[in-house]
Every structure is written in structure tokens, then in C-alpha cells.
Amino acid sequence: KIEEAAKTRETYSQRLQVIEQLLQQQDKGEDLSALKAEDPIAYAIKMAEKVERDKQLQAVQAERQRVQQEQMSHQQALLQKHIQSEQQKLVEVIPELKDEVKAEVIKRDIRNYAKSIGFTDQELSQVYDSRAVQTLYKAMQYEKLMKGKGATEKKVASAPKILRPGTSNPQSSENEAVKKERAKLRQTGNKKDAARLLERFL
């Protein structure tokens, strides 16, 4: 019934437009000033007809405006209903949107992310489809995950190596051995001890 009413309004509006054009065309091409001098009675008749047409034209234009306002109100109501339906779908997919505080943060983050990849404010104001918002949300979450993964990998790579219990640091052991070799060489001055110390650095 709603669709039928909308179609009826559209047809009615089109017919009113045709009548308006016909009334406007009837006044074209008439030289009333010349007729006034030549035939005052015909002039009076034409003027009376013109006044009547002007009244009809005003009535038609007012009716057209009323119908257009009805159509706009109907379209706005349909749009609001559609938006509410899509918002409900989003809440089902993203349960955090039920919380008003979290919802504000999520909406802001999605908007900022969308603008960072090239969306304009005008384009975002016309996004009513929950699937489009869901796609932006998932892409944003994925990008956050990848950034977090990269930061974690860097931390792991830069972290010092931890020795298992019972194992010694080979570098520390090597330094101790070198110190002992040097001390021994100082005491003995032996060529063999010097050769052993030199081998440690080769």
C-alpha cells in the first residue's frame, strides 16, 4: 500500500506539471496592448481569462509543492527506517556498539580510518549500508593487528637472549679463559703460552 501510494503521488505530480506548462504556454504570443486599442471588449474578455488562468496556475503550483513535500517526507521516513534496520544489523555483528561510550569510540575510529584511506566527509555521510561499515571496521582491525604484530616482532628481535638454567654464557666463559691465558703469559713469558693466547683471537 505504501508503494502504491508513492506511485500515485508520483503520477499525480507529473500530471500537475503538464497542466502547469499548458497554462503557462497559453499566455505566450498574445499582444494584449494592441488588442486593447483595437477591440476593448475582446481585450476585457482576454484579461478575464488571463486572471482565471493565473488563479488556476497558482492553485496547480501550490498543489504540486504540497505533493512534493509529501514525497520528501515519505522518502525521509523510508530512509530513517532503513538506517535503523542497518544499525541493528551492525550491533549484531559488532556487539560493542550496544555500549554508548564504546560505540562513540568505534564510530570515531572507523571514520578516521576511512578518511585515512581516501574517503571524504560527504561520502561517509551517505554510507547507510551496514556491510560497508562492517568492511571498514574489519579492515581497520586487521591493520591494527598487523601494526601490533610488527611492533611485537621488533621487541622480540631486540630482546637479550636468555640462557636456560644450568647453561653458562659462552662469551663470558671465553673472556675468563683469555684472562687466564694472559695472566699465565705474564708470569712465564713462554712462547707456547703466547701462541695459545694468540690462537684465541684468530
C-alpha positions, 0 to 999 in steps of 0.5 A, a space after each residue: 500500500 505504501 508503494 502504491 501510494 508513492 506511485 500515485 503521488 508520483 503520477 499525480 505530480 507529473 500530471 500537475 506539471 503538464 497542466 502547469 506548462 499548458 497554462 503557462 504556454 497559453 499566455 505566450 504570443 498574445 499582444 494584449 496592448 494592441 488588442 486593447 486599442 483595437 477591440 476593448 471588449 475582446 481585450 476585457 474578455 482576454 484579461 478575464 481569462 488571463 486572471 482565471 488562468 493565473 488563479 488556476 496556475 497558482 492553485 496547480 503550483 501550490 498543489 504540486 509543492 504540497 505533493 512534493 513535500 509529501 514525497 520528501 517526507 515519505 522518502 525521509 521516513 523510508 530512509 530513517 527506517 532503513 538506517 535503523 534496520 542497518 544499525 541493528 544489523 551492525 550491533 549484531 555483528 559488532 556487539 560493542 556498539 550496544 555500549 554508548 561510550 564504546 560505540 562513540 569510540 568505534 564510530 570515531 575510529 572507523 571514520 578516521 580510518 576511512 578518511 585515512 584511506 581516501 574517503 571524504 566527509 560527504 561520502 561517509 555521510 551517505 554510507 547507510 549500508 551496514 556491510 560497508 561499515 562492517 568492511 571498514 571496521 574489519 579492515 581497520 582491525 586487521 591493520 591494527 593487528 598487523 601494526 601490533 604484530 610488527 611492533 611485537 616482532 621488533 621487541 622480540 628481535 631486540 630482546 637479550 637472549 636468555 640462557 636456560 638454567 644450568 647453561 653458562 654464557 659462552 662469551 663470558 666463559 671465553 673472556 675468563 679463559 683469555 684472562 687466564 691465558 694472559 695472566 699465565 703469559 705474564 708470569 712465564 713469558 713462554 712462547 707456547 703460552 703466547 701462541 695459545 693466547 694468540 690462537 684465541 683471537 684468530 
